[in-house]
Amino acid sequence: MTSRLIPVPPFVLTVFGATGDLSRRKLIPALFHRDADGQIPDEALIIGVSRRTMSDEEFRAFAHKALIDHIPAAELKEPEVERFLHRLSYVAADADADPGWAELAARVGAAGDMIPVYYLATAPHLFGPICERLGKYGLSEKGRVVIEKPIGKDLKSALALNEQVGRIFPEDRVYRIDHYLGKETVQNLMALRFANALFEPLWNNAHIDHVQITVAEALGVEERAGYYDTAGAMRDMVQNHILQLVCLVAMEPPSSLGADAVRDEKLKVLRALKPIGENNMAALTVRGQYRAGASAGGAVPGYLDELESGKSQTETFVAVKAEVENWRWAGVPFYLRTGKRLASRVSEIVIGFRPVPHSVFDESAGPVESNRLVIRLQPDEGVKLWLMIKDPGPGGIRLTHVPLDMSFAKAFKVRNPDAYERLILDVVRGNQTLFMRRDEVEAAWKWVDPILEAWRNSKEAPRPYTAGTWGPSSAIALIERDGRTWLEDGA
């Protein structure tokens, strides 16, 4: 297995916001796992940067606690932990002030010819100032910059942010990260389509009835309430994660897996999305907001109860009936759904195939249900293909609907790497395939902005739904009036 991995060249990774939540929960554990698996070169260095005053040893202690908190104890072998912590150092610096930047420049400069990577795990309003200082102190030359969502709050702000970053870093050295694209199952969607003769001939409106994409969370907004109330489910999930999944399902086969070949095809999908605005918003979208209810066996507060103000029109749930207006997908609805405080935590793509044109079985055999391909992104990554087969036993044919079920954990019996493990090292390798290009981000906002504006102009409050359910009843009506139903938990 290891021999098939693409080598990683020596690098110096600078993480801005190194003492923040993303760094603690995701980046530090991801880097440790790659180091423990022998993928990080011996010379590689990791520099943490934030405003907090801290010594190298204090930062290493912070990182060690992050490992203990987020990695099972059995995976934390002392020699590997010590080797990883030895790579770490720390510089206190502020995005809006010069102190600390000269020291950072000296440390990055001391790395010689190693590839410089700058990961901006900070609030988006700091992306521009950090990039400007990277340029001012000579750190941007040959460097690669990674920026997290949200990339703007609308098209205008996204254009401004892209322009600000683009003044310092050319597009081929900007990595807009969407961790959903690093998930094993998402990449397996491409393998299923383009490495098998079975699916691609059927991947069109002649054989596919509809597509469902669900990204459901059982948790509420909790400590993210301040940010979330300025964003909402449409900006937080649909504009980036869900639309990227739509692209991977709907795109034409690229000429290769090269970054621009893939992203060119994704861009075509975004530009082909049927516009939704004032005239069709009510028929094609539902937005909701959770009220108090029950989750994980206990009572939980409503969204408004978690806000200091106690009032808000921000949506915590979105359902959309989208369409890709091209020859391959004409007439095939894409039902998109995401929300907080739903019945369970699950992210999956359901490809619903058309029914057989004629059943040769009589009533005693039972109904013939349509085939479905279910691609589970989380929590249990895997693929299910639902088929009709004969129920075993004598006495005639009785049909039953069963899945061919492939769980990654059971099939490969290895730890499933976190998306950040893959994506960080793809930056070092210079592979932009799983990162969003500037025109992709802007095309997504061009589709989302009119929906947000139509919601604002409607003055209609989000539909209430009880925490622990699957959202407002109007979201069920959205799909059931087309004679279809939402499918949950791989069904």
C-alpha positions as CSV (number, residue, x, y, z in Angstrom):
1,M,0.0,0.0,0.0
2,T,2.7,2.5,1.0
3,S,4.7,2.0,-2.2
4,R,1.7,3.3,-4.2
5,L,1.5,6.6,-2.4
6,I,2.7,9.7,-4.2
7,P,5.8,11.0,-2.6
8,V,5.6,14.2,-0.6
9,P,8.5,16.7,-1.1
10,P,10.0,18.5,1.9
11,F,7.9,21.5,3.0
12,V,7.5,24.1,5.7
13,L,3.8,24.5,6.7
14,T,2.8,27.7,8.5
15,V,-0.6,27.5,10.1
16,F,-2.2,30.9,10.9
17,G,-4.8,30.5,13.7
18,A,-2.8,27.6,15.0
19,T,-4.4,27.8,18.5
20,G,-7.9,27.9,17.1
21,D,-10.6,25.2,17.0
22,L,-9.9,24.0,13.4
23,S,-6.2,23.6,14.1
24,R,-6.9,21.7,17.4
25,R,-9.6,19.4,16.2
26,K,-8.5,18.8,12.6
27,L,-5.2,20.1,11.4
28,I,-2.9,18.9,14.2
29,P,-4.4,15.4,14.3
30,A,-4.3,15.1,10.5
31,L,-0.6,16.1,10.3
32,F,0.2,13.7,13.1
33,H,-1.5,10.8,11.3
34,R,0.4,11.5,8.1
35,D,3.6,11.7,10.0
36,A,2.9,8.5,11.8
37,D,2.3,6.8,8.5
38,G,5.7,7.9,7.2
39,Q,4.4,10.4,4.6
40,I,5.9,13.5,6.0
41,P,9.6,13.9,5.1
42,D,12.1,14.1,7.9
43,E,13.1,17.7,7.1
44,A,9.5,19.1,7.1
45,L,8.7,21.8,9.6
46,I,5.4,23.0,11.0
47,I,5.1,26.6,12.3
48,G,2.1,27.7,14.3
49,V,1.1,31.4,14.2
50,S,-1.5,33.3,16.2
51,R,-1.8,36.4,18.3
52,R,-1.3,34.6,21.6
53,T,2.1,34.9,23.1
54,M,3.5,31.4,23.5
55,S,6.9,29.6,23.4
56,D,7.8,26.7,21.2
57,E,7.4,24.3,24.2
58,E,4.1,25.7,25.1
59,F,2.8,25.3,21.6
60,R,4.1,21.7,21.6
61,A,2.2,21.1,24.8
62,F,-0.9,22.6,23.2
63,A,-0.5,20.3,20.2
64,H,0.1,17.3,22.4
65,K,-3.2,17.9,24.3
66,A,-4.9,18.2,20.9
67,L,-3.6,14.7,20.0
68,I,-4.7,13.3,23.3
69,D,-8.2,14.8,22.9
70,H,-8.8,13.8,19.3
71,I,-6.9,10.6,18.7
72,P,-7.4,7.2,20.4
73,A,-4.7,6.5,22.9
74,A,-3.8,3.2,21.2
75,E,-2.7,5.2,18.1
76,L,-0.4,7.6,20.1
77,K,2.9,5.7,20.3
78,E,5.5,7.7,22.2
79,P,8.3,7.7,19.5
80,E,5.9,9.0,16.8
81,V,4.4,11.6,19.1
82,E,7.9,12.9,20.0
83,R,9.0,13.0,16.4
84,F,5.9,14.9,15.4
85,L,6.1,17.4,18.2
86,H,9.8,18.1,17.5
87,R,8.7,19.5,14.1
88,L,6.6,22.2,15.7
89,S,7.6,25.7,16.5
90,Y,5.6,28.9,17.2
91,V,5.6,32.6,16.3
92,A,3.3,35.2,17.8
93,A,2.1,37.5,15.1
94,D,-1.0,39.6,14.2
95,A,-2.5,39.8,10.8
96,D,-3.0,43.6,11.2
97,A,0.4,44.5,12.8
98,D,4.1,44.0,11.9
99,P,5.5,42.6,15.2
100,G,6.5,38.9,14.8
101,W,6.5,38.9,11.0
102,A,10.2,39.4,10.6
103,E,10.8,36.4,12.9
104,L,8.4,34.3,10.8
105,A,10.2,35.3,7.6
106,A,13.5,34.3,9.2
107,R,12.1,30.8,10.2
108,V,10.6,30.2,6.8
109,G,13.7,31.4,5.1
110,A,15.8,29.0,7.2
111,A,13.9,26.2,5.6
112,G,15.8,26.8,2.4
113,D,14.4,25.2,-0.7
114,M,11.5,23.5,1.1
115,I,8.0,24.2,-0.3
116,P,6.4,27.0,1.7
117,V,2.7,26.4,2.5
118,Y,0.5,28.9,4.4
119,Y,-2.7,27.5,5.9
120,L,-5.2,30.3,6.8
121,A,-7.3,28.7,9.6
122,T,-8.6,32.1,10.6
123,A,-11.7,34.2,10.2
124,P,-12.2,35.1,6.5
125,H,-11.8,38.9,7.1
126,L,-8.1,38.1,7.9
127,F,-7.4,36.3,4.6
128,G,-6.6,39.5,2.8
129,P,-4.4,41.2,5.4
130,I,-2.4,38.0,6.0
131,C,-1.8,37.6,2.3
132,E,-0.7,41.2,2.1
133,R,1.8,40.7,4.9
134,L,3.1,37.5,3.3
135,G,3.8,39.6,0.2
136,K,5.3,42.5,2.2
137,Y,7.8,40.2,4.0
138,G,8.8,38.3,0.9
139,L,7.1,35.1,2.0
140,S,4.7,34.7,-1.0
141,E,7.3,33.9,-3.7
142,K,6.8,30.2,-4.5
143,G,4.5,29.9,-1.6
144,R,1.1,28.2,-1.7
145,V,-1.9,29.6,0.3
146,V,-4.8,27.5,1.6
147,I,-8.1,29.3,2.5
148,E,-11.1,27.9,4.2
149,K,-14.8,28.7,3.7
150,P,-16.7,30.8,3.8
151,I,-15.2,32.6,0.8
152,G,-17.4,35.7,1.0
153,K,-21.0,36.0,2.1
154,D,-22.3,36.8,-1.4
155,L,-20.9,37.3,-4.9
156,K,-19.7,40.8,-4.3
157,S,-17.7,39.9,-1.2
158,A,-16.4,36.7,-2.8
159,L,-15.1,38.8,-5.8
160,A,-13.4,41.2,-3.4
161,L,-11.8,38.5,-1.4
162,N,-10.6,36.6,-4.4
163,E,-9.2,39.8,-5.8
164,Q,-7.4,40.6,-2.5
165,V,-5.8,37.2,-2.3
166,G,-5.1,37.2,-6.1
167,R,-3.0,40.3,-5.9
168,I,-0.4,38.4,-3.9
169,F,-0.8,34.7,-5.0
170,P,-1.5,33.7,-8.6
171,E,-4.4,31.3,-9.1
172,D,-2.2,28.2,-9.5
173,R,-0.9,28.7,-6.0
174,V,-4.3,29.4,-4.3
175,Y,-6.0,26.3,-2.7
176,R,-9.7,26.9,-1.6
177,I,-10.3,24.0,0.6
178,D,-13.6,22.1,0.9
179,H,-13.1,19.2,3.2
180,Y,-16.0,17.3,1.7
181,L,-14.0,16.9,-1.5
182,G,-11.3,15.1,0.5
183,K,-13.7,12.5,1.8
184,E,-12.9,8.9,0.7
185,T,-16.5,8.3,-0.5
186,V,-16.7,11.5,-2.5
187,Q,-13.6,10.5,-4.5
188,N,-15.0,7.0,-4.9
189,L,-18.0,8.6,-6.7
190,M,-15.5,9.5,-9.4
191,A,-14.1,6.0,-9.3
192,L,-17.5,4.4,-9.5
193,R,-18.4,6.5,-12.5
194,F,-15.2,6.6,-14.5
195,A,-13.5,3.3,-13.6
196,N,-16.4,1.0,-14.2
197,A,-18.3,0.2,-17.4
198,L,-21.4,-0.5,-15.4
199,F,-22.6,3.0,-14.3
200,E,-21.6,5.6,-16.8
201,P,-23.8,4.4,-19.7
202,L,-26.7,4.7,-17.3
203,W,-25.7,8.1,-15.9
204,N,-28.3,10.2,-17.7
205,N,-31.9,11.2,-17.8
206,A,-32.9,8.1,-19.8
207,H,-32.1,5.9,-16.8
208,I,-31.9,8.1,-13.7
209,D,-35.2,9.4,-12.2
210,H,-33.9,11.8,-9.6
211,V,-31.0,12.5,-7.3
212,Q,-31.1,13.2,-3.5
213,I,-28.3,14.8,-1.6
214,T,-28.7,15.1,2.2
215,V,-26.2,16.6,4.7
216,A,-27.9,16.3,8.1
217,E,-26.5,17.2,11.5
218,A,-28.0,16.1,14.8
219,L,-26.2,18.9,16.6
220,G,-27.4,22.5,16.9
221,V,-25.3,25.6,16.4
222,E,-24.0,25.7,20.0
223,E,-20.7,27.7,20.3
224,R,-21.0,28.7,16.6
225,A,-24.2,30.6,17.1
226,G,-22.5,34.0,16.6
227,Y,-21.1,33.0,13.2
228,Y,-24.0,30.9,12.1
229,D,-26.6,33.6,12.6
230,T,-24.7,35.7,10.0
231,A,-24.5,32.8,7.6
232,G,-27.4,30.3,7.8
233,A,-27.6,26.9,6.2
234,M,-27.6,28.2,2.6
235,R,-24.3,29.9,3.0
236,D,-22.8,27.5,5.4
237,M,-23.5,24.2,3.5
238,V,-25.4,24.6,0.2
239,Q,-23.1,27.2,-1.5
240,N,-20.0,25.1,-1.0
241,H,-20.3,21.5,0.2
242,I,-23.6,20.5,-1.4
243,L,-23.1,22.3,-4.7
244,Q,-19.7,20.6,-5.0
245,L,-21.4,17.2,-4.5
246,V,-23.9,18.2,-7.2
247,C,-21.0,18.9,-9.5
248,L,-19.3,15.6,-9.0
249,V,-22.6,13.7,-9.6
250,A,-23.6,15.7,-12.7
251,M,-20.4,16.6,-14.5
252,E,-19.3,15.2,-17.8
253,P,-16.4,12.8,-17.9
254,P,-13.2,15.0,-17.8
255,S,-10.5,14.4,-20.3
256,S,-8.2,13.5,-17.4
257,L,-8.0,13.8,-13.6
258,G,-5.9,16.9,-14.0
259,A,-7.0,19.8,-11.9
260,D,-8.3,22.1,-14.6
261,A,-9.9,19.2,-16.6
262,V,-12.0,18.3,-13.6
263,R,-12.8,21.8,-12.5
264,D,-13.7,22.9,-16.1
265,E,-16.5,20.2,-16.0
266,K,-17.6,21.2,-12.5
267,L,-17.9,24.8,-13.7
268,K,-20.2,23.8,-16.6
269,V,-22.6,22.2,-14.1
270,L,-22.8,25.3,-11.9
271,R,-23.5,27.4,-14.9
272,A,-26.2,25.0,-16.1
273,L,-28.2,25.1,-12.8
274,K,-31.7,26.4,-13.4
275,P,-32.0,29.9,-11.9
276,I,-34.2,30.2,-8.8
277,G,-35.5,33.7,-7.8
278,E,-38.5,35.7,-7.0
279,N,-40.8,33.9,-9.5
280,N,-40.1,30.3,-8.5
281,M,-38.5,30.5,-5.0
282,A,-41.7,29.4,-3.1
283,A,-42.2,26.3,-5.3
284,L,-38.6,25.2,-5.3
285,T,-37.2,26.0,-1.9
286,V,-38.0,25.5,1.8
287,R,-36.2,27.1,4.7
288,G,-36.7,26.2,8.3
289,Q,-35.6,26.9,11.8
290,Y,-35.5,24.4,14.6
291,R,-37.5,24.8,17.8
292,A,-36.9,23.0,21.2
293,G,-37.2,19.2,21.0
294,A,-35.3,16.1,21.8
295,S,-32.0,14.8,20.5
296,A,-29.6,12.0,21.6
297,G,-32.1,11.0,24.2
298,G,-32.4,14.4,25.9
299,A,-34.1,17.7,25.6
300,V,-32.4,20.4,23.5
301,P,-33.2,24.1,23.1
302,G,-34.5,25.8,20.0
303,Y,-32.3,28.0,17.8
304,L,-33.7,31.2,19.2
305,D,-32.9,30.0,22.7
306,E,-29.2,29.7,21.8
307,L,-29.0,33.3,20.6
308,E,-28.3,36.2,22.9
309,S,-30.9,38.3,21.0
310,G,-33.5,35.6,21.1
311,K,-34.8,36.6,17.6
312,S,-33.6,35.8,14.1
313,Q,-34.7,35.1,10.6
314,T,-31.7,32.9,9.9
315,E,-32.5,29.5,8.4
316,T,-31.1,26.3,10.1
317,F,-32.6,24.1,7.4
318,V,-32.8,24.3,3.6
319,A,-34.4,22.1,1.0
320,V,-34.1,22.9,-2.7
321,K,-35.4,21.3,-5.9
322,A,-32.6,22.0,-8.3
323,E,-32.2,21.2,-12.0
324,V,-29.2,21.0,-14.3
325,E,-30.4,22.3,-17.6
326,N,-28.4,20.3,-20.2
327,W,-28.9,17.3,-22.4
328,R,-27.7,14.7,-19.9
329,W,-29.8,15.8,-17.0
330,A,-32.9,17.6,-18.5
331,G,-36.0,16.7,-16.5
332,V,-34.0,15.0,-13.6
333,P,-34.6,16.8,-10.3
334,F,-31.8,17.2,-7.8
335,Y,-33.4,17.3,-4.3
336,L,-30.9,19.0,-1.9
337,R,-31.4,19.1,1.9
338,T,-29.3,20.2,4.9
339,G,-30.1,21.2,8.4
340,K,-29.1,21.4,12.1
341,R,-30.9,19.4,14.8
342,L,-32.2,16.8,12.5
343,A,-33.1,13.2,13.4
344,S,-29.6,11.9,12.8
345,R,-26.1,12.8,11.5
346,V,-25.8,11.6,8.0
347,S,-24.4,12.8,4.7
348,E,-25.3,10.8,1.6
349,I,-26.0,10.9,-2.1
350,V,-28.9,8.8,-3.5
351,I,-29.1,8.1,-7.2
352,G,-32.6,6.9,-7.9
353,F,-32.9,4.9,-11.1
354,R,-36.1,4.8,-13.2
355,P,-38.4,1.8,-12.7
356,V,-38.4,-1.1,-15.1
357,P,-40.6,-0.3,-18.1
358,H,-42.7,-3.4,-17.7
359,S,-43.0,-6.0,-14.9
360,V,-43.3,-9.6,-16.0
361,F,-44.1,-10.7,-12.4
362,D,-47.7,-11.2,-11.2
363,E,-49.1,-9.6,-8.0
364,S,-48.0,-12.6,-5.8
365,A,-44.4,-11.7,-6.4
366,G,-44.8,-8.3,-4.8
367,P,-44.0,-4.8,-6.1
368,V,-40.9,-4.2,-8.2
369,E,-39.0,-1.3,-6.6
370,S,-36.5,0.9,-8.5
371,N,-32.8,0.4,-8.2
372,R,-30.9,2.9,-6.1
373,L,-27.2,3.7,-5.6
374,V,-26.5,5.2,-2.2
375,I,-23.1,6.8,-1.5
376,R,-22.7,7.3,2.2
377,L,-20.2,10.1,3.1
378,Q,-20.6,10.0,6.9
379,P,-20.7,8.6,9.5
380,D,-20.2,5.1,8.1
381,E,-18.5,5.7,4.7
382,G,-19.6,3.2,2.1
383,V,-21.7,2.4,-1.0
384,K,-25.0,0.5,-1.3
385,L,-26.6,-0.7,-4.5
386,W,-30.2,-1.7,-4.0
387,L,-31.4,-4.5,-6.3
388,M,-34.5,-6.6,-6.7
389,I,-33.9,-10.4,-6.1
390,K,-35.9,-13.5,-5.4
391,D,-36.6,-14.2,-1.8
392,P,-35.1,-17.7,-1.1
393,G,-37.5,-20.6,-0.7
394,P,-40.0,-22.7,-2.7
395,G,-43.5,-21.8,-3.7
396,G,-43.1,-19.4,-6.5
397,I,-41.2,-16.1,-6.9
398,R,-41.4,-13.5,-4.2
399,L,-39.4,-10.4,-4.8
400,T,-37.4,-8.5,-2.2
401,H,-35.4,-5.3,-2.3
402,V,-31.9,-5.8,-0.8
403,P,-28.6,-3.9,-0.9
404,L,-25.2,-4.9,-2.1
405,D,-23.5,-3.2,0.9
406,M,-19.8,-2.2,0.9
407,S,-18.6,-0.5,4.1
408,F,-15.1,0.9,3.8
409,A,-14.3,0.0,7.3
410,K,-15.3,-3.6,6.9
411,A,-13.9,-4.0,3.3
412,F,-10.5,-2.6,3.9
413,K,-10.0,-3.0,7.6
414,V,-7.8,0.1,7.8
415,R,-8.3,3.4,9.5
416,N,-10.1,5.7,7.1
417,P,-8.0,8.9,6.8
418,D,-9.6,12.2,7.6
419,A,-10.2,14.5,4.6
420,Y,-7.7,17.0,5.9
421,E,-4.9,14.4,5.8
422,R,-5.3,14.0,2.1
423,L,-5.9,17.7,1.3
424,I,-3.0,19.2,3.2
425,L,-0.5,16.9,1.4
426,D,-2.2,17.5,-2.0
427,V,-1.3,21.2,-1.4
428,V,2.4,20.2,-0.9
429,R,2.3,18.0,-4.0
430,G,0.8,20.9,-6.0
431,N,-2.4,19.0,-6.9
432,Q,-5.4,21.3,-7.1
433,T,-7.9,18.8,-8.3
434,L,-9.8,18.6,-5.0
435,F,-9.8,22.4,-4.5
436,M,-12.2,25.0,-5.8
437,R,-11.1,27.4,-8.5
438,R,-12.0,31.0,-8.3
439,D,-14.6,30.9,-11.1
440,E,-16.3,27.9,-9.4
441,V,-16.8,29.9,-6.2
442,E,-18.1,32.8,-8.1
443,A,-20.5,30.7,-10.2
444,A,-21.9,29.1,-7.1
445,W,-22.6,32.5,-5.6
446,K,-24.3,33.6,-8.8
447,W,-26.8,30.8,-8.3
448,V,-27.2,31.2,-4.6
449,D,-27.5,35.0,-4.4
450,P,-30.9,35.3,-6.1
451,I,-32.4,32.7,-3.7
452,L,-31.1,34.6,-0.7
453,E,-32.5,37.9,-2.1
454,A,-35.9,36.3,-2.8
455,W,-36.0,35.0,0.8
456,R,-35.2,38.5,2.1
457,N,-37.8,40.1,-0.1
458,S,-40.5,37.6,0.8
459,K,-40.5,38.7,4.5
460,E,-41.7,35.2,5.3
461,A,-40.1,33.7,8.4
462,P,-38.4,30.3,8.2
463,R,-40.8,27.4,8.8
464,P,-40.4,26.0,12.3
465,Y,-39.5,22.3,12.9
466,T,-39.0,20.3,16.1
467,A,-35.4,19.4,17.0
468,G,-34.9,15.7,16.4
469,T,-37.1,15.5,13.3
470,W,-36.3,15.7,9.6
471,G,-37.2,19.3,9.1
472,P,-40.4,21.2,8.3
473,S,-43.4,19.4,6.8
474,S,-43.1,21.7,3.7
475,A,-39.8,20.0,2.9
476,I,-41.6,16.6,2.7
477,A,-44.2,18.2,0.5
478,L,-41.5,19.6,-1.8
479,I,-40.5,16.1,-2.9
480,E,-43.8,14.2,-2.4
481,R,-45.8,16.4,-4.7
482,D,-43.5,14.9,-7.4
483,G,-44.5,11.4,-6.4
484,R,-41.1,10.8,-4.6
485,T,-40.0,10.6,-1.0
486,W,-36.9,11.5,1.0
487,L,-34.8,8.4,1.8
488,E,-32.9,8.3,5.1
489,D,-30.1,6.2,6.5
490,G,-29.2,4.4,3.3
491,A,-32.7,3.1,2.7
